[in-house]
């Protein structure tokens, strides 16, 4: 039983290795790019629209509502990044119903790369919202003694983000394989249904956590402003 798609090697020469993780990651990205181009090339403001545009508007509207609810801010600056994360992870997980496909999210390298993107996006949005000084100031709160703990917390939550998605994707594949060995005639449909549900939930959780981290960085100045004593006037 394969634990991770990194174990499936298609081609190797020296230090260059093309594994299933790499191949299926690029396949998912190509699918998303081509699908987006096909859906968006003939957008119309009319009520009669294509099924693809209708589906896309429902997804984008749901994403905007979730981002607004979590961050309590205008979702426009965050929608491209959070939406891309959600659609990529969701597509990676849903395609697992195709025989021979290895979900890239079952590789720690993929989940670590996604978590690294979140790690970089947090200070970018935080600095753009409240400036470099204001963003760095939150690491000194409530006192300067908390600086190393706040930095460690920032690193640990990035690691937890990567390990959580990897662990859930890997465990789902292993459980499905074990169930197939135990009852190959009745379990496949149930295993695939549970796998699709789990994959969708994991994509949602990862995206929401990313938005929570970004929202926390961009709203720090609002919390400080609320904590400041108000004058009598």
N, CA and C atoms as a LAMMPS dump frame, in Angstrom:
ITEM: TIMESTEP
0
ITEM: NUMBER OF ATOMS
699
ITEM: BOX BOUNDS ff ff ff
-5.0000000000000000e+02 5.0000000000000000e+02
-5.0000000000000000e+02 5.0000000000000000e+02
-5.0000000000000000e+02 5.0000000000000000e+02
ITEM: ATOMS id mol type element x y z
1 1 1 N 0.844 -1.206 0
2 1 2 C 0 0 0
3 1 3 C 0.873 1.248 0
4 2 1 N 0.573 2.187 -0.904
5 2 2 C 1.359 3.403 -1.014
6 2 3 C 0.859 4.426 -0.011
7 3 1 N 1.78 4.957 0.786
8 3 2 C 1.408 5.924 1.804
9 3 3 C 1.244 7.312 1.204
10 4 1 N 2.073 7.638 0.233
11 4 2 C 2.06 8.972 -0.361
12 4 3 C 2.345 8.86 -1.853
13 5 1 N 1.824 9.794 -2.673
14 5 2 C 2.14 9.759 -4.113
15 5 3 C 3.6 10.025 -4.409
16 6 1 N 4.363 10.487 -3.43
17 6 2 C 5.805 10.654 -3.649
18 6 3 C 6.488 9.318 -3.905
19 7 1 N 5.86 8.228 -3.452
20 7 2 C 6.465 6.901 -3.64
21 7 3 C 6.338 6.403 -5.077
22 8 1 N 5.449 7 -5.863
23 8 2 C 5.24 6.59 -7.256
24 8 3 C 6.159 7.428 -8.145
25 9 1 N 7.196 6.822 -8.671
26 9 2 C 8.186 7.52 -9.495
27 9 3 C 7.949 7.163 -10.956
28 10 1 N 7.671 8.164 -11.791
29 10 2 C 7.483 7.947 -13.219
30 10 3 C 8.802 8.019 -13.99
31 11 1 N 9.682 8.895 -13.555
32 11 2 C 10.966 9.066 -14.252
33 11 3 C 11.959 9.675 -13.282
34 12 1 N 13.206 9.225 -13.372
35 12 2 C 14.247 9.738 -12.47
36 12 3 C 15.585 9.725 -13.17
37 13 1 N 16.309 10.822 -13.026
38 13 2 C 17.658 10.922 -13.586
39 13 3 C 18.463 11.817 -12.673
40 14 1 N 19.395 11.216 -11.921
41 14 2 C 20.184 11.992 -10.976
42 14 3 C 19.311 12.55 -9.869
43 15 1 N 19.427 13.874 -9.687
44 15 2 C 18.64 14.524 -8.631
45 15 3 C 17.244 14.913 -9.101
46 16 1 N 16.973 14.723 -10.383
47 16 2 C 15.659 15.106 -10.926
48 16 3 C 14.723 13.912 -10.88
49 17 1 N 13.611 14.081 -10.207
50 17 2 C 12.627 13.011 -10.051
51 17 3 C 11.245 13.536 -10.414
52 18 1 N 10.585 12.81 -11.274
53 18 2 C 9.198 13.158 -11.61
54 18 3 C 8.299 12.109 -10.963
55 19 1 N 7.653 12.521 -9.896
56 19 2 C 6.795 11.617 -9.133
57 19 3 C 5.33 11.873 -9.474
58 20 1 N 4.465 11.023 -8.921
59 20 2 C 3.032 11.207 -9.132
60 20 3 C 2.555 12.527 -8.547
61 21 1 N 3.177 12.96 -7.465
62 21 2 C 2.8 14.247 -6.871
63 21 3 C 2.981 15.376 -7.868
64 22 1 N 4.149 15.398 -8.541
65 22 2 C 4.439 16.458 -9.504
66 22 3 C 3.509 16.381 -10.715
67 23 1 N 3.339 15.185 -11.25
68 23 2 C 2.52 15.022 -12.457
69 23 3 C 1.07 15.42 -12.203
70 24 1 N 0.494 14.915 -11.12
71 24 2 C -0.923 15.195 -10.868
72 24 3 C -1.153 16.628 -10.369
73 25 1 N -0.143 17.237 -9.739
74 25 2 C -0.275 18.65 -9.37
75 25 3 C -0.407 19.515 -10.618
76 26 1 N 0.465 19.263 -11.61
77 26 2 C 0.397 20.034 -12.851
78 26 3 C -0.869 19.697 -13.631
79 27 1 N -1.321 18.45 -13.53
80 27 2 C -2.56 18.075 -14.219
81 27 3 C -3.753 18.83 -13.63
82 28 1 N -3.791 18.938 -12.311
83 28 2 C -4.891 19.674 -11.659
84 28 3 C -4.825 21.157 -12.018
85 29 1 N -3.62 21.724 -12
86 29 2 C -3.49 23.14 -12.356
87 29 3 C -3.916 23.38 -13.803
88 30 1 N -3.521 22.491 -14.714
89 30 2 C -3.926 22.63 -16.117
90 30 3 C -5.432 22.517 -16.256
91 31 1 N -6.035 21.6 -15.511
92 31 2 C -7.487 21.433 -15.559
93 31 3 C -8.203 22.693 -15.085
94 32 1 N -7.71 23.29 -14
95 32 2 C -8.338 24.501 -13.474
96 32 3 C -8.178 25.68 -14.435
97 33 1 N -6.996 25.796 -15.045
98 33 2 C -6.757 26.91 -15.975
99 33 3 C -7.647 26.773 -17.212
100 34 1 N -7.659 25.585 -17.809
101 34 2 C -8.467 25.367 -19.004
102 34 3 C -9.958 25.517 -18.685
103 35 1 N -10.379 24.947 -17.546
104 35 2 C -11.784 25.062 -17.158
105 35 3 C -12.195 26.505 -16.922
106 36 1 N -11.33 27.283 -16.263
107 36 2 C -11.64 28.698 -16.027
108 36 3 C -11.731 29.467 -17.332
109 37 1 N -10.821 29.161 -18.273
110 37 2 C -10.841 29.862 -19.569
111 37 3 C -12.115 29.518 -20.346
112 38 1 N -12.498 28.272 -20.327
113 38 2 C -13.691 27.871 -21.068
114 38 3 C -14.957 28.51 -20.486
115 39 1 N -15.007 28.614 -19.146
116 39 2 C -16.209 29.15 -18.504
117 39 3 C -16.293 30.67 -18.644
118 40 1 N -15.142 31.349 -18.534
119 40 2 C -15.155 32.813 -18.469
120 40 3 C -14.997 33.494 -19.828
121 41 1 N -14.791 32.758 -20.896
122 41 2 C -14.537 33.421 -22.184
123 41 3 C -15.804 34.04 -22.769
124 42 1 N -16.977 33.595 -22.315
125 42 2 C -18.229 34.143 -22.834
126 42 3 C -19.173 34.504 -21.695
127 43 1 N -18.684 35.321 -20.78
128 43 2 C -19.519 35.757 -19.662
129 43 3 C -20.587 36.733 -20.15
130 44 1 N -21.737 36.666 -19.538
131 44 2 C -22.834 37.549 -19.926
132 44 3 C -23.559 38.055 -18.691
133 45 1 N -24.007 39.321 -18.698
134 45 2 C -24.78 39.842 -17.559
135 45 3 C -26.253 39.467 -17.639
136 46 1 N -26.645 38.817 -18.716
137 46 2 C -28.049 38.475 -18.896
138 46 3 C -28.469 37.356 -17.939
139 47 1 N -29.782 37.221 -17.741
140 47 2 C -30.3 36.176 -16.848
141 47 3 C -30.061 34.789 -17.427
142 48 1 N -30.099 34.682 -18.74
143 48 2 C -29.836 33.392 -19.386
144 48 3 C -28.339 33.235 -19.597
145 49 1 N -27.746 32.425 -18.766
146 49 2 C -26.299 32.214 -18.834
147 49 3 C -26.008 30.73 -18.941
148 50 1 N -24.753 30.416 -19.268
149 50 2 C -24.363 29.022 -19.415
150 50 3 C -24.335 28.337 -18.048
151 51 1 N -24.501 27.008 -18.025
152 51 2 C -24.419 26.296 -16.738
153 51 3 C -23.083 26.512 -16.033
154 52 1 N -22.004 26.616 -16.822
155 52 2 C -20.694 26.843 -16.215
156 52 3 C -20.617 28.18 -15.517
157 53 1 N -21.117 29.248 -16.155
158 53 2 C -21.102 30.567 -15.521
159 53 3 C -22.002 30.582 -14.296
160 54 1 N -23.139 29.909 -14.401
161 54 2 C -24.05 29.844 -13.255
162 54 3 C -23.381 29.166 -12.069
163 55 1 N -22.711 28.037 -12.325
164 55 2 C -22.015 27.327 -11.251
165 55 3 C -20.899 28.185 -10.674
166 56 1 N -20.153 28.877 -11.56
167 56 2 C -19.045 29.711 -11.103
168 56 3 C -19.537 30.866 -10.239
169 57 1 N -20.643 31.48 -10.614
170 57 2 C -21.182 32.577 -9.814
171 57 3 C -21.657 32.101 -8.451
172 58 1 N -22.203 30.896 -8.386
173 58 2 C -22.611 30.339 -7.089
174 58 3 C -21.396 30.105 -6.198
175 59 1 N -20.333 29.539 -6.783
176 59 2 C -19.117 29.275 -5.996
177 59 3 C -18.486 30.572 -5.514
178 60 1 N -18.343 31.542 -6.422
179 60 2 C -17.727 32.82 -6.041
180 60 3 C -18.578 33.544 -4.991
181 61 1 N -19.892 33.517 -5.158
182 61 2 C -20.759 34.154 -4.174
183 61 3 C -20.653 33.513 -2.801
184 62 1 N -20.561 32.178 -2.769
185 62 2 C -20.409 31.478 -1.487
186 62 3 C -19.068 31.809 -0.841
187 63 1 N -18.015 31.895 -1.671
188 63 2 C -16.691 32.237 -1.138
189 63 3 C -16.695 33.646 -0.565
190 64 1 N -17.295 34.589 -1.283
191 64 2 C -17.342 35.966 -0.794
192 64 3 C -18.09 36.047 0.531
193 65 1 N -19.184 35.305 0.655
194 65 2 C -19.954 35.329 1.9
195 65 3 C -19.141 34.757 3.056
196 66 1 N -18.417 33.658 2.818
197 66 2 C -17.612 33.047 3.873
198 66 3 C -16.466 33.964 4.294
199 67 1 N -15.785 34.567 3.307
200 67 2 C -14.673 35.464 3.638
201 67 3 C -15.179 36.67 4.424
202 68 1 N -16.312 37.235 3.996
203 68 2 C -16.873 38.394 4.703
204 68 3 C -17.274 38.026 6.123
205 69 1 N -17.819 36.826 6.3
206 69 2 C -18.256 36.404 7.634
207 69 3 C -17.078 36.161 8.565
208 70 1 N -15.992 35.575 8.022
209 70 2 C -14.827 35.261 8.86
210 70 3 C -14.021 36.511 9.184
211 71 1 N -13.745 37.322 8.151
212 71 2 C -12.86 38.474 8.338
213 71 3 C -13.598 39.747 8.71
214 72 1 N -14.916 39.806 8.434
215 72 2 C -15.716 41.02 8.642
216 72 3 C -15.113 42.195 7.878
217 73 1 N -14.618 41.884 6.685
218 73 2 C -14.036 42.903 5.814
219 73 3 C -14.521 42.662 4.391
220 74 1 N -14.187 43.615 3.513
221 74 2 C -14.495 43.455 2.098
222 74 3 C -13.747 42.228 1.557
223 75 1 N -14.444 41.255 0.967
224 75 2 C -13.761 40.025 0.527
225 75 3 C -12.915 40.191 -0.729
226 76 1 N -13.037 41.3 -1.439
227 76 2 C -12.359 41.456 -2.732
228 76 3 C -10.839 41.234 -2.659
229 77 1 N -10.11 41.801 -1.679
230 77 2 C -8.647 41.609 -1.684
231 77 3 C -8.223 40.166 -1.405
232 78 1 N -9.081 39.397 -0.768
233 78 2 C -8.693 38.051 -0.336
234 78 3 C -9.271 36.931 -1.213
235 79 1 N -10.263 37.264 -2.018
236 79 2 C -10.934 36.238 -2.815
237 79 3 C -9.996 35.499 -3.781
238 80 1 N -9.106 36.175 -4.522
239 80 2 C -8.238 35.429 -5.45
240 80 3 C -7.383 34.365 -4.761
241 81 1 N -6.786 34.708 -3.624
242 81 2 C -5.906 33.752 -2.945
243 81 3 C -6.696 32.647 -2.254
244 82 1 N -7.697 33.024 -1.455
245 82 2 C -8.482 32.024 -0.729
246 82 3 C -9.255 31.139 -1.708
247 83 1 N -9.818 31.757 -2.75
248 83 2 C -10.551 30.975 -3.743
249 83 3 C -9.675 29.989 -4.484
250 84 1 N -8.462 30.408 -4.813
251 84 2 C -7.531 29.499 -5.495
252 84 3 C -7.154 28.329 -4.598
253 85 1 N -6.889 28.622 -3.331
254 85 2 C -6.575 27.546 -2.383
255 85 3 C -7.714 26.53 -2.322
256 86 1 N -8.934 27.045 -2.165
257 86 2 C -10.087 26.155 -2.005
258 86 3 C -10.308 25.305 -3.264
259 87 1 N -10.3 25.932 -4.427
260 87 2 C -10.566 25.19 -5.659
261 87 3 C -9.468 24.183 -5.96
262 88 1 N -8.216 24.539 -5.683
263 88 2 C -7.113 23.603 -5.94
264 88 3 C -7.212 22.376 -5.038
265 89 1 N -7.394 22.598 -3.736
266 89 2 C -7.474 21.464 -2.804
267 89 3 C -8.717 20.633 -3.083
268 90 1 N -9.837 21.315 -3.349
269 90 2 C -11.08 20.589 -3.63
270 90 3 C -10.944 19.73 -4.887
271 91 1 N -10.372 20.285 -5.946
272 91 2 C -10.198 19.515 -7.183
273 91 3 C -9.243 18.346 -6.969
274 92 1 N -8.152 18.59 -6.246
275 92 2 C -7.196 17.504 -5.959
276 92 3 C -7.896 16.345 -5.258
277 93 1 N -8.752 16.662 -4.3
278 93 2 C -9.394 15.61 -3.512
279 93 3 C -10.534 14.933 -4.267
280 94 1 N -11.319 15.707 -5.021
281 94 2 C -12.475 15.123 -5.713
282 94 3 C -12.047 14.201 -6.855
283 95 1 N -10.915 14.479 -7.474
284 95 2 C -10.473 13.643 -8.587
285 95 3 C -9.986 12.263 -8.137
286 96 1 N -9.964 12.043 -6.815
287 96 2 C -9.496 10.754 -6.297
288 96 3 C -10.428 9.607 -6.679
289 97 1 N -11.632 9.934 -7.202
290 97 2 C -12.542 8.867 -7.646
291 97 3 C -12.074 8.253 -8.966
292 98 1 N -11.135 8.908 -9.663
293 98 2 C -10.631 8.389 -10.939
294 98 3 C -9.594 7.301 -10.661
295 99 1 N -9.764 6.115 -11.221
296 99 2 C -8.788 5.034 -10.99
297 99 3 C -7.387 5.437 -11.469
298 100 1 N -6.396 5.157 -10.646
299 100 2 C -5.017 5.466 -10.99
300 100 3 C -4.561 6.843 -10.565
301 101 1 N -5.509 7.692 -10.207
302 101 2 C -5.162 9.067 -9.795
303 101 3 C -4.634 9.062 -8.363
304 102 1 N -3.59 9.849 -8.12
305 102 2 C -3.017 9.998 -6.784
306 102 3 C -3.171 11.459 -6.376
307 103 1 N -3.966 11.711 -5.343
308 103 2 C -4.209 13.097 -4.921
309 103 3 C -2.909 13.741 -4.437
310 104 1 N -2.51 14.879 -5.011
311 104 2 C -1.28 15.551 -4.553
312 104 3 C -1.346 15.977 -3.092
313 105 1 N -2.561 16.183 -2.562
314 105 2 C -2.689 16.583 -1.162
315 105 3 C -2.315 15.452 -0.203
316 106 1 N -2.092 14.247 -0.744
317 106 2 C -1.603 13.149 0.075
318 106 3 C -0.105 13.177 0.256
319 107 1 N 0.551 14.209 -0.299
320 107 2 C 1.999 14.383 -0.16
321 107 3 C 2.287 15.549 0.772
322 108 1 N 3.21 15.345 1.694
323 108 2 C 3.569 16.406 2.636
324 108 3 C 4.226 17.581 1.92
325 109 1 N 4.891 17.326 0.796
326 109 2 C 5.518 18.42 0.051
327 109 3 C 4.457 19.391 -0.494
328 110 1 N 3.346 18.839 -0.973
329 110 2 C 2.266 19.697 -1.497
330 110 3 C 1.617 20.498 -0.381
331 111 1 N 1.264 19.826 0.711
332 111 2 C 0.6 20.545 1.806
333 111 3 C 1.532 21.568 2.454
334 112 1 N 2.843 21.237 2.516
335 112 2 C 3.806 22.203 3.069
336 112 3 C 3.917 23.421 2.157
337 113 1 N 3.864 23.196 0.829
338 113 2 C 3.917 24.325 -0.11
339 113 3 C 2.679 25.209 0.035
340 114 1 N 1.509 24.597 0.197
341 114 2 C 0.287 25.382 0.395
342 114 3 C 0.351 26.165 1.705
343 115 1 N 0.84 25.516 2.771
344 115 2 C 0.969 26.214 4.055
345 115 3 C 1.985 27.346 3.956
346 116 1 N 3.064 27.145 3.174
347 116 2 C 4.058 28.204 2.982
348 116 3 C 3.447 29.402 2.253
349 117 1 N 2.546 29.139 1.314
350 117 2 C 1.847 30.236 0.632
351 117 3 C 1.037 31.055 1.627
352 118 1 N 0.355 30.357 2.55
353 118 2 C -0.411 31.062 3.585
354 118 3 C 0.527 31.855 4.493
355 119 1 N 1.667 31.242 4.836
356 119 2 C 2.649 31.89 5.709
357 119 3 C 3.149 33.2 5.094
358 120 1 N 3.306 33.221 3.77
359 120 2 C 3.765 34.432 3.076
360 120 3 C 2.62 35.428 2.899
361 121 1 N 1.417 34.916 2.657
362 121 2 C 0.27 35.802 2.407
363 121 3 C -0.131 36.582 3.655
364 122 1 N 0.046 35.988 4.832
365 122 2 C -0.367 36.666 6.079
366 122 3 C 0.357 38.007 6.261
367 123 1 N 1.702 38.06 6.224
368 123 2 C 2.359 39.37 6.384
369 123 3 C 2.101 40.317 5.219
370 124 1 N 1.932 39.773 4
371 124 2 C 1.664 40.646 2.849
372 124 3 C 0.35 41.408 3.059
373 125 1 N -0.696 40.695 3.412
374 125 2 C -1.981 41.359 3.647
375 125 3 C -1.936 42.208 4.925
376 126 1 N -1.229 41.719 5.943
377 126 2 C -1.141 42.474 7.195
378 126 3 C -0.43 43.801 7.002
379 127 1 N 0.686 43.77 6.263
380 127 2 C 1.448 45.008 6.033
381 127 3 C 0.679 45.957 5.109
382 128 1 N 0.031 45.414 4.092
383 128 2 C -0.738 46.277 3.186
384 128 3 C -1.912 46.938 3.897
385 129 1 N -2.41 46.299 4.946
386 129 2 C -3.575 46.831 5.658
387 129 3 C -3.184 47.845 6.734
388 130 1 N -2.128 47.561 7.484
389 130 2 C -1.798 48.421 8.627
390 130 3 C -0.357 48.923 8.615
391 131 1 N 0.387 48.692 7.512
392 131 2 C 1.755 49.176 7.436
393 131 3 C 2.732 48.252 8.134
394 132 1 N 4.029 48.403 7.79
395 132 2 C 5.046 47.508 8.353
396 132 3 C 5.152 47.661 9.869
397 133 1 N 5.145 48.903 10.356
398 133 2 C 5.285 49.13 11.8
399 133 3 C 4.085 48.578 12.567
400 134 1 N 2.912 48.822 12.031
401 134 2 C 1.712 48.343 12.707
402 134 3 C 1.627 46.828 12.72
403 135 1 N 2.076 46.197 11.613
404 135 2 C 2.025 44.732 11.569
405 135 3 C 3.025 44.118 12.546
406 136 1 N 4.27 44.653 12.567
407 136 2 C 5.288 44.1 13.464
408 136 3 C 4.945 44.365 14.929
409 137 1 N 4.156 45.399 15.169
410 137 2 C 3.805 45.753 16.546
411 137 3 C 2.998 44.65 17.226
412 138 1 N 2.221 43.891 16.439
413 138 2 C 1.387 42.856 17.055
414 138 3 C 2.218 41.734 17.675
415 139 1 N 3.482 41.581 17.201
416 139 2 C 4.34 40.566 17.804
417 139 3 C 4.834 40.982 19.19
418 140 1 N 4.68 42.251 19.533
419 140 2 C 5.132 42.747 20.84
420 140 3 C 3.977 42.857 21.826
421 141 1 N 2.815 42.377 21.432
422 141 2 C 1.64 42.486 22.296
423 141 3 C 1.375 41.176 23.024
424 142 1 N 0.952 41.187 24.248
425 142 2 C 0.676 42.387 25.059
426 142 3 C 1.919 43.031 25.64
427 143 1 N 3.054 42.269 25.709
428 143 2 C 4.311 42.857 26.164
429 143 3 C 5.424 42.371 25.258
430 144 1 N 6.595 43.026 25.325
431 144 2 C 7.729 42.657 24.484
432 144 3 C 8.242 41.264 24.824
433 145 1 N 7.951 40.786 26.042
434 145 2 C 8.377 39.45 26.467
435 145 3 C 7.746 38.373 25.583
436 146 1 N 6.609 38.687 24.99
437 146 2 C 5.88 37.697 24.182
438 146 3 C 6.428 37.562 22.775
439 147 1 N 7.459 38.346 22.406
440 147 2 C 7.97 38.31 21.031
441 147 3 C 8.375 36.913 20.583
442 148 1 N 9.238 36.174 21.312
443 148 2 C 9.602 34.826 20.832
444 148 3 C 8.418 33.868 20.788
445 149 1 N 7.487 34.024 21.717
446 149 2 C 6.322 33.131 21.732
447 149 3 C 5.397 33.415 20.552
448 150 1 N 5.238 34.694 20.23
449 150 2 C 4.403 35.038 19.079
450 150 3 C 5.022 34.547 17.772
451 151 1 N 6.355 34.644 17.65
452 151 2 C 7.035 34.14 16.445
453 151 3 C 6.904 32.618 16.364
454 152 1 N 7.104 31.951 17.498
455 152 2 C 6.96 30.489 17.513
456 152 3 C 5.534 30.078 17.169
457 153 1 N 4.562 30.833 17.67
458 153 2 C 3.173 30.528 17.35
459 153 3 C 2.885 30.671 15.867
460 154 1 N 3.494 31.686 15.239
461 154 2 C 3.312 31.888 13.796
462 154 3 C 3.866 30.701 13.01
463 155 1 N 5.035 30.21 13.412
464 155 2 C 5.659 29.077 12.705
465 155 3 C 4.904 27.776 12.978
466 156 1 N 4.485 27.586 14.217
467 156 2 C 3.833 26.322 14.579
468 156 3 C 2.478 26.17 13.903
469 157 1 N 1.739 27.262 13.739
470 157 2 C 0.44 27.127 13.105
471 157 3 C 0.577 26.846 11.616
472 158 1 N 1.685 27.333 10.998
473 158 2 C 1.945 26.993 9.593
474 158 3 C 2.241 25.508 9.46
475 159 1 N 3.063 24.986 10.388
476 159 2 C 3.363 23.552 10.372
477 159 3 C 2.099 22.732 10.608
478 160 1 N 1.27 23.176 11.551
479 160 2 C 0.029 22.449 11.83
480 160 3 C -0.902 22.45 10.626
481 161 1 N -0.908 23.557 9.886
482 161 2 C -1.759 23.653 8.704
483 161 3 C -1.353 22.611 7.662
484 162 1 N -0.038 22.444 7.466
485 162 2 C 0.455 21.475 6.475
486 162 3 C 0.202 20.044 6.932
487 163 1 N 0.5 19.763 8.206
488 163 2 C 0.377 18.397 8.713
489 163 3 C -1.081 17.971 8.782
490 164 1 N -1.978 18.903 9.12
491 164 2 C -3.4 18.556 9.225
492 164 3 C -3.953 18.091 7.88
493 165 1 N -3.69 18.853 6.824
494 165 2 C -4.211 18.476 5.508
495 165 3 C -3.559 17.192 5.011
496 166 1 N -2.24 17.061 5.204
497 166 2 C -1.542 15.846 4.775
498 166 3 C -2.057 14.629 5.527
499 167 1 N -2.21 14.76 6.848
500 167 2 C -2.657 13.625 7.647
501 167 3 C -4.051 13.167 7.284
502 168 1 N -4.944 14.12 7.075
503 168 2 C -6.316 13.757 6.726
504 168 3 C -6.401 13.13 5.344
505 169 1 N -5.673 13.685 4.372
506 169 2 C -5.69 13.118 3.02
507 169 3 C -5.071 11.727 2.999
508 170 1 N -3.945 11.565 3.691
509 170 2 C -3.268 10.271 3.714
510 170 3 C -4.099 9.229 4.455
511 171 1 N -4.653 9.603 5.603
512 171 2 C -5.442 8.641 6.37
513 171 3 C -6.696 8.223 5.607
514 172 1 N -7.289 9.161 4.876
515 172 2 C -8.465 8.818 4.08
516 172 3 C -8.146 7.782 3.021
517 173 1 N -6.994 7.936 2.355
518 173 2 C -6.588 6.969 1.33
519 173 3 C -6.302 5.6 1.941
520 174 1 N -5.633 5.59 3.099
521 174 2 C -5.291 4.326 3.737
522 174 3 C -6.539 3.6 4.231
523 175 1 N -7.467 4.349 4.823
524 175 2 C -8.69 3.717 5.308
525 175 3 C -9.497 3.153 4.149
526 176 1 N -9.564 3.908 3.054
527 176 2 C -10.267 3.418 1.881
528 176 3 C -9.639 2.151 1.336
529 177 1 N -8.301 2.081 1.307
530 177 2 C -7.61 0.88 0.834
531 177 3 C -7.857 -0.316 1.729
532 178 1 N -7.849 -0.078 3.043
533 178 2 C -8.095 -1.173 3.981
534 178 3 C -9.517 -1.709 3.833
535 179 1 N -10.484 -0.793 3.698
536 179 2 C -11.872 -1.229 3.532
537 179 3 C -12.062 -2.005 2.233
538 180 1 N -11.355 -1.607 1.196
539 180 2 C -11.449 -2.333 -0.073
540 180 3 C -10.915 -3.755 0.057
541 181 1 N -9.878 -3.947 0.868
542 181 2 C -9.332 -5.282 1.083
543 181 3 C -10.291 -6.146 1.896
544 182 1 N -11.007 -5.514 2.831
545 182 2 C -11.892 -6.272 3.713
546 182 3 C -13.177 -6.691 2.992
547 183 1 N -13.807 -5.748 2.31
548 183 2 C -15.083 -6.033 1.64
549 183 3 C -15.08 -5.386 0.263
550 184 1 N -14.401 -5.98 -0.711
551 184 2 C -14.24 -5.329 -2.021
552 184 3 C -15.518 -5.199 -2.82
553 185 1 N -16.596 -5.935 -2.482
554 185 2 C -17.808 -5.882 -3.294
555 185 3 C -18.773 -4.793 -2.856
556 186 1 N -18.754 -4.433 -1.571
557 186 2 C -19.769 -3.512 -1.063
558 186 3 C -19.201 -2.163 -0.623
559 187 1 N -17.931 -2.13 -0.277
560 187 2 C -17.382 -0.926 0.318
561 187 3 C -17.001 0.162 -0.679
562 188 1 N -16.579 -0.143 -1.912
563 188 2 C -16.057 0.916 -2.792
564 188 3 C -16.945 2.137 -2.915
565 189 1 N -18.252 1.951 -3.106
566 189 2 C -19.133 3.113 -3.283
567 189 3 C -19.159 3.96 -2.019
568 190 1 N -19.293 3.293 -0.858
569 190 2 C -19.313 4.028 0.408
570 190 3 C -17.978 4.721 0.657
571 191 1 N -16.869 4.025 0.359
572 191 2 C -15.543 4.603 0.578
573 191 3 C -15.343 5.836 -0.3
574 192 1 N -15.774 5.763 -1.569
575 192 2 C -15.632 6.909 -2.461
576 192 3 C -16.496 8.072 -2.002
577 193 1 N -17.722 7.777 -1.533
578 193 2 C -18.615 8.842 -1.067
579 193 3 C -18.022 9.542 0.158
580 194 1 N -17.506 8.751 1.099
581 194 2 C -16.881 9.343 2.28
582 194 3 C -15.626 10.119 1.899
583 195 1 N -14.882 9.598 0.921
584 195 2 C -13.672 10.291 0.475
585 195 3 C -13.993 11.649 -0.144
586 196 1 N -15.053 11.71 -0.944
587 196 2 C -15.448 12.985 -1.546
588 196 3 C -15.883 13.983 -0.48
589 197 1 N -16.657 13.489 0.498
590 197 2 C -17.117 14.375 1.569
591 197 3 C -15.932 14.888 2.392
592 198 1 N -15.027 13.975 2.735
593 198 2 C -13.853 14.369 3.518
594 198 3 C -12.979 15.351 2.751
595 199 1 N -12.81 15.097 1.456
596 199 2 C -11.992 16 0.649
597 199 3 C -12.575 17.392 0.571
598 200 1 N -13.891 17.494 0.421
599 200 2 C -14.532 18.812 0.374
600 200 3 C -14.411 19.519 1.718
601 201 1 N -14.583 18.77 2.807
602 201 2 C -14.475 19.376 4.141
603 201 3 C -13.058 19.869 4.406
604 202 1 N -12.061 19.083 4.002
605 202 2 C -10.68 19.494 4.227
606 202 3 C -10.324 20.741 3.427
607 203 1 N -10.822 20.832 2.184
608 203 2 C -10.581 22.043 1.388
609 203 3 C -11.206 23.252 2.068
610 204 1 N -12.395 23.08 2.611
611 204 2 C -13.084 24.181 3.302
612 204 3 C -12.324 24.59 4.569
613 205 1 N -11.904 23.595 5.363
614 205 2 C -11.21 23.906 6.616
615 205 3 C -9.893 24.621 6.348
616 206 1 N -9.124 24.125 5.369
617 206 2 C -7.828 24.748 5.067
618 206 3 C -8.033 26.202 4.641
619 207 1 N -9.007 26.456 3.771
620 207 2 C -9.251 27.815 3.28
621 207 3 C -9.732 28.729 4.401
622 208 1 N -10.62 28.214 5.257
623 208 2 C -11.126 29.038 6.359
624 208 3 C -10.012 29.369 7.348
625 209 1 N -9.159 28.387 7.661
626 209 2 C -8.047 28.664 8.571
627 209 3 C -7.104 29.701 7.977
628 210 1 N -6.841 29.587 6.661
629 210 2 C -5.991 30.59 6.004
630 210 3 C -6.61 31.977 6.136
631 211 1 N -7.928 32.071 5.954
632 211 2 C -8.599 33.367 6.059
633 211 3 C -8.605 33.87 7.495
634 212 1 N -8.704 32.958 8.46
635 212 2 C -8.652 33.366 9.872
636 212 3 C -7.287 33.973 10.196
637 213 1 N -6.211 33.339 9.709
638 213 2 C -4.861 33.866 9.973
639 213 3 C -4.684 35.235 9.313
640 214 1 N -5.126 35.357 8.062
641 214 2 C -4.993 36.639 7.363
642 214 3 C -5.872 37.696 8.024
643 215 1 N -7.104 37.312 8.368
644 215 2 C -7.997 38.265 9.02
645 215 3 C -7.46 38.723 10.363
646 216 1 N -6.798 37.822 11.093
647 216 2 C -6.21 38.19 12.381
648 216 3 C -5.111 39.222 12.199
649 217 1 N -4.311 39.07 11.143
650 217 2 C -3.215 40.014 10.897
651 217 3 C -3.726 41.366 10.429
652 218 1 N -4.805 41.392 9.671
653 218 2 C -5.299 42.653 9.106
654 218 3 C -6.219 43.404 10.061
655 219 1 N -6.718 42.745 11.08
656 219 2 C -7.641 43.396 12.007
657 219 3 C -6.987 43.781 13.325
658 220 1 N -5.65 43.587 13.43
659 220 2 C -4.985 43.883 14.691
660 220 3 C -5.126 45.359 15.052
661 221 1 N -5.012 46.236 14.011
662 221 2 C -5.094 47.667 14.318
663 221 3 C -6.491 48.056 14.768
664 222 1 N -7.516 47.344 14.299
665 222 2 C -8.879 47.652 14.731
666 222 3 C -9.078 47.26 16.186
667 223 1 N -8.459 46.126 16.596
668 223 2 C -8.576 45.709 17.992
669 223 3 C -7.884 46.713 18.903
670 224 1 N -6.688 47.182 18.446
671 224 2 C -5.979 48.161 19.275
672 224 3 C -6.779 49.442 19.402
673 225 1 N -7.412 49.854 18.305
674 225 2 C -8.199 51.083 18.339
675 225 3 C -9.391 50.932 19.271
676 226 1 N -9.979 49.737 19.291
677 226 2 C -11.112 49.512 20.182
678 226 3 C -10.688 49.482 21.627
679 227 1 N -9.411 49.029 21.884
680 227 2 C -8.935 48.934 23.267
681 227 3 C -8.505 50.276 23.831
682 228 1 N -8.262 51.288 22.946
683 228 2 C -7.811 52.576 23.43
684 228 3 C -8.928 53.25 24.218
685 229 1 N -8.568 53.92 25.362
686 229 2 C -9.609 54.596 26.171
687 229 3 C -10.217 55.751 25.389
688 230 1 N -11.512 55.88 25.471
689 230 2 C -12.228 56.938 24.775
690 230 3 C -12.435 58.136 25.693
691 231 1 N -12.296 59.3 25.09
692 231 2 C -12.481 60.535 25.855
693 231 3 C -13.947 60.79 26.164
694 232 1 N -14.153 61.698 27.065
695 232 2 C -15.526 62.021 27.448
696 232 3 C -16.296 62.665 26.306
697 233 1 N -15.535 63.402 25.43
698 233 2 C -16.204 64.059 24.309
699 233 3 C -16.423 63.089 23.211
